[in-house]
């Protein structure tokens, strides 16, 4: 390689890393300001001159949030709902993905086309019909109203199907010749190989449910004991003066964000790998 090409490669690497660092900075900046603002007084937060750092960190804000709202109850509800939806979605998506990718049955392409079509519609158009269904079943004052509507994911089925298609058919055929049932193949072969895809789907589903606001707000309007974190945090601005609670709302948001950051950092390697590998197969 000539000296000129080496210099060009080095410059391209510098530019690439500069863009990555710049992008990372702008991604981290809102989280930094949220944490910094959570330690400010109301006067500092509403000051005419924007401040990036508090003059004196107000760690008592975190205690004040716990005093004003039953945060641990909201945590319990959010973990229960998000965890249940994530677990059920992984089961339904992996089973459906295995059927659509490796089993031959009448109407497979039509059914899969229907699954894909569900990804085209925004969730808002289903809110009223699903609400009346939950009321018809008598589930409005129950955790089932927060879990069951999200038990099946069109995207989850698509992701699992794409990933399972990368598994060689010969591996499954050899197991069938040894007398293994389809369920045995699913448990012993498919699931162990699905770890990256499962981690990807788990992260996306858990975070989506953890941050869900509109549907829990509708359901818990008559059952406050079921309130999740986003709905419960919104009560800070409804029950108290906005100017008095802005810093506390930001403090509560820190409580909400921290578990998601920990989960994402722990599973990020599977998350990236799942997206890369699931793109190898054709639709």
C-alpha positions in Angstrom: 0.0 0.0 0.0 1.4 3.4 -1.0 2.0 6.1 1.5 -0.8 8.2 0.1 -3.3 5.4 0.5 -2.2 4.8 4.1 -2.7 8.5 4.9 -6.1 8.4 3.3 -7.1 5.3 5.3 -5.9 7.0 8.5 -7.9 10.2 7.8 -11.0 8.1 7.0 -10.6 6.3 10.3 -10.3 9.6 12.2 -13.4 11.0 10.5 -15.3 7.8 11.2 -14.4 7.9 14.9 -15.1 11.6 15.1 -18.6 11.0 13.8 -19.2 8.2 16.2 -18.0 10.3 19.2 -20.1 13.2 18.0 -23.2 11.0 17.7 -22.6 9.4 21.1 -22.2 12.8 22.7 -25.6 13.9 21.4 -27.2 10.6 22.5 -25.8 10.9 26.0 -26.4 14.6 26.5 -30.2 14.4 27.3 -29.5 11.7 29.9 -26.7 13.8 31.5 -29.0 16.9 31.6 -31.9 14.9 33.1 -29.7 13.6 35.9 -28.1 17.0 36.5 -31.6 18.7 36.5 -32.9 16.1 39.0 -30.4 17.5 41.5 -31.4 21.1 41.0 -33.8 23.3 43.0 -37.0 24.6 41.3 -35.4 28.1 41.1 -32.3 26.7 39.3 -34.4 24.7 36.9 -36.7 27.6 36.0 -33.9 30.2 35.8 -33.8 32.5 32.8 -30.2 31.5 32.3 -30.1 27.7 31.5 -27.8 25.8 33.9 -26.0 22.5 33.1 -24.9 21.8 36.7 -26.6 22.4 40.1 -24.8 24.8 42.4 -25.4 22.4 45.3 -26.7 18.9 44.4 -30.1 18.3 46.0 -29.9 14.6 46.8 -33.0 15.0 48.9 -35.1 15.2 45.7 -34.8 11.4 45.4 -36.2 11.0 48.9 -38.9 13.6 48.2 -40.2 11.6 45.2 -40.5 8.5 47.4 -42.5 10.5 49.9 -44.9 12.0 47.4 -45.8 8.9 45.3 -45.8 5.2 46.0 -42.9 4.6 43.6 -42.1 1.1 44.7 -45.7 0.0 44.0 -45.3 1.5 40.5 -42.0 -0.4 40.2 -43.7 -3.6 41.1 -46.5 -3.1 38.6 -44.1 -2.1 35.8 -41.8 -5.1 36.4 -44.7 -7.5 36.6 -46.4 -6.2 33.5 -43.2 -5.7 31.4 -41.7 -9.0 32.5 -44.9 -11.0 31.8 -45.4 -9.5 28.4 -41.8 -10.1 27.5 -41.8 -13.7 28.6 -45.1 -14.5 26.8 -44.0 -12.6 23.7 -40.8 -14.6 23.5 -42.7 -17.9 23.8 -45.4 -17.0 21.2 -42.9 -15.5 18.8 -40.4 -18.3 18.9 -43.0 -21.0 18.5 -44.6 -19.1 15.6 -41.3 -18.3 14.0 -40.3 -22.0 14.1 -43.6 -23.0 12.5 -43.4 -20.3 9.8 -39.7 -21.1 8.9 -39.3 -24.8 9.3 -42.8 -26.5 9.1 -44.8 -26.9 6.0 -48.6 -26.5 6.3 -51.5 -25.2 4.2 -51.8 -21.4 4.1 -48.4 -20.7 5.7 -47.6 -17.8 3.3 -51.0 -16.3 3.7 -50.9 -16.5 7.5 -47.4 -15.0 7.5 -48.5 -12.2 5.2 -51.3 -11.5 7.7 -48.7 -11.4 10.5 -46.6 -8.9 8.5 -49.7 -6.8 7.8 -50.3 -6.2 11.5 -47.0 -4.3 11.6 -48.4 -1.7 9.2 -51.2 -0.4 11.6 -50.6 2.0 14.4 -51.6 0.7 17.8 -53.9 3.7 18.4 -56.6 2.3 16.0 -57.0 -0.7 18.3 -57.3 1.1 21.6 -61.1 1.4 21.6 -61.9 -2.2 20.4 -59.4 -3.7 22.7 -60.7 -1.7 25.7 -64.3 -2.9 25.1 -63.0 -6.5 24.8 -61.2 -6.2 28.1 -64.4 -4.8 29.6 -66.4 -7.7 28.0 -64.1 -10.3 29.6 -64.1 -8.4 33.0 -60.4 -7.8 33.0 -60.3 -4.0 33.3 -59.4 -4.2 37.1 -56.9 -6.9 36.5 -53.3 -7.2 35.4 -54.6 -9.3 32.4 -55.8 -6.1 30.8 -52.2 -4.8 30.7 -50.6 -8.1 29.6 -52.9 -10.0 27.2 -53.3 -7.4 24.5 -49.5 -7.5 24.0 -49.0 -11.2 24.3 -48.4 -11.6 20.5 -46.0 -9.4 18.5 -45.9 -9.4 14.7 -42.4 -8.0 14.8 -41.3 -10.7 17.3 -42.6 -13.4 15.0 -40.9 -11.9 12.0 -37.6 -11.5 13.9 -37.7 -15.1 15.1 -38.6 -16.5 11.7 -35.7 -14.6 10.1 -33.3 -15.9 12.7 -34.5 -19.5 12.6 -34.2 -19.6 8.8 -30.4 -19.3 9.3 -30.4 -22.7 11.1 -29.5 -25.5 8.7 -32.4 -27.9 7.8 -30.0 -30.8 8.0 -29.6 -30.3 11.7 -33.3 -30.6 12.3 -33.7 -33.5 9.9 -31.1 -35.5 11.6 -32.9 -35.0 14.9 -36.2 -36.2 13.3 -34.4 -39.3 12.1 -33.4 -40.0 15.6 -37.0 -39.9 16.6 -37.2 -36.4 18.1 -40.6 -34.7 18.1 -41.1 -31.2 16.8 -41.5 -29.9 20.3 -38.3 -31.7 21.4 -36.5 -30.1 18.5 -37.8 -26.7 19.5 -36.7 -27.1 23.1 -33.4 -28.8 22.6 -32.1 -27.3 19.3 -34.0 -24.1 18.4 -34.2 -22.3 21.7 -30.4 -22.7 22.6 -29.5 -21.3 19.2 -32.0 -18.4 19.5 -30.3 -16.6 22.4 -29.2 -13.5 20.4 -32.7 -13.2 18.9 -34.4 -13.8 22.2 -32.2 -11.1 23.9 -33.0 -8.7 21.1 -36.7 -9.3 21.4 -36.6 -9.2 25.1 -34.9 -5.8 25.2 -37.2 -4.2 22.7 -40.3 -5.7 24.3 -39.4 -4.9 27.9 -38.3 -1.4 27.2 -41.5 -0.8 25.0 -43.7 -2.0 27.8 -41.7 -0.3 30.6 -42.2 3.1 28.8 -45.8 2.5 27.7 -48.0 5.3 28.8 -51.3 5.6 26.8 -52.8 2.1 27.3 -51.9 1.8 31.0 -53.3 5.3 31.5 -56.6 4.2 29.9 -56.8 0.9 31.8 -55.7 2.2 35.2 -58.0 5.3 35.2 -60.4 3.1 37.1 -57.9 0.9 38.9 -55.1 3.0 40.4 -53.6 0.1 42.2 -52.4 -1.2 38.8 -50.6 2.1 37.8 -47.2 1.6 36.2 -44.2 4.0 36.5 -45.0 6.3 33.5 -48.6 6.8 34.6 -47.6 7.2 38.3 -44.9 9.7 37.5 -47.4 11.8 35.5 -49.5 12.2 38.8 -46.7 14.4 40.1 -47.7 17.1 37.7 -51.4 16.5 38.1 -51.5 16.5 41.9 -49.1 19.3 42.6 -48.1 22.7 41.0 -46.1 22.2 37.8 -43.5 24.8 38.8 -43.1 23.0 42.2 -42.7 19.5 40.8 -40.7 19.9 37.6 -37.4 18.9 39.3 -39.2 16.0 41.0 -40.6 14.8 37.7 -37.0 14.7 36.3 -35.9 12.9 39.5 -38.7 10.3 39.0 -37.6 9.8 35.4 -34.1 9.0 36.6 -35.7 6.2 38.7 -37.5 5.0 35.6 -34.5 5.1 33.2 -31.8 3.5 35.4 -33.2 -0.1 35.2 -33.5 0.1 31.4 -29.9 1.3 31.1 -28.6 -1.6 33.3 -30.6 -4.2 31.3 -29.5 -2.8 28.0 -25.8 -2.7 28.9 -26.0 -6.3 30.2 -27.7 -7.6 27.0 -26.3 -5.3 24.4 -23.9 -7.8 22.9 -26.8 -10.2 22.2 -28.9 -7.3 21.0 -26.4 -6.3 18.3 -25.6 -9.9 17.3 -29.3 -10.6 17.0 -29.9 -7.8 14.6 -26.9 -8.8 12.4 -27.7 -12.5 12.2 -31.4 -12.0 11.6 -30.6 -10.1 8.5 -28.8 -13.0 6.8 -32.0 -14.8 5.7 -34.3 -13.6 3.0 -37.9 -12.8 3.8 
